[in-house]
Amino acid sequence: MVCMILRSPGLLTFSIEKNFKPKVEYLLKEMDRDIGELKKFPQYFSFRLKGKIKSRHRLLVEHGFTMSLSKMLKVRDRDFNAKLKCNCG
């Protein structure tokens, strides 16, 4: 946890009920991912669940792609969509 805070100090400002809990539940239940991914990419919590996380996850599922959380979320919409079009997820 300390490493996560050092990498993303903004985590200290987020609500457990409004931010952490819904995003962890979505990651585990809907995305079927491992909690360990959050250690690698704690910035996941800084992205909007309804805005970016869910929409990009849905697009990946529709196209049959998987990618790391950082590759899924850190890129601009234009670059993300280009990856989907060229089948290089």
GIMO-V216728 format. One record per run of one state. SS is the DSSP state (h for helix, s for strand, l for the rest). FROM is the first residue (numbers start at 1). TO is the last residue. If there is no record, write none. Layout:
ss=SS from=FROM to=TO
ss=SS from=FROM to=TO
This chain:
ss=l from=1 to=1
ss=h from=2 to=7
ss=l from=8 to=8
ss=h from=9 to=13
ss=l from=14 to=15
ss=h from=16 to=30
ss=l from=31 to=36
ss=h from=37 to=40
ss=l from=41 to=41
ss=h from=42 to=46
ss=l from=47 to=48
ss=h from=49 to=63
ss=l from=64 to=68
ss=h from=69 to=73
ss=l from=74 to=76
ss=h from=77 to=85
ss=l from=86 to=89
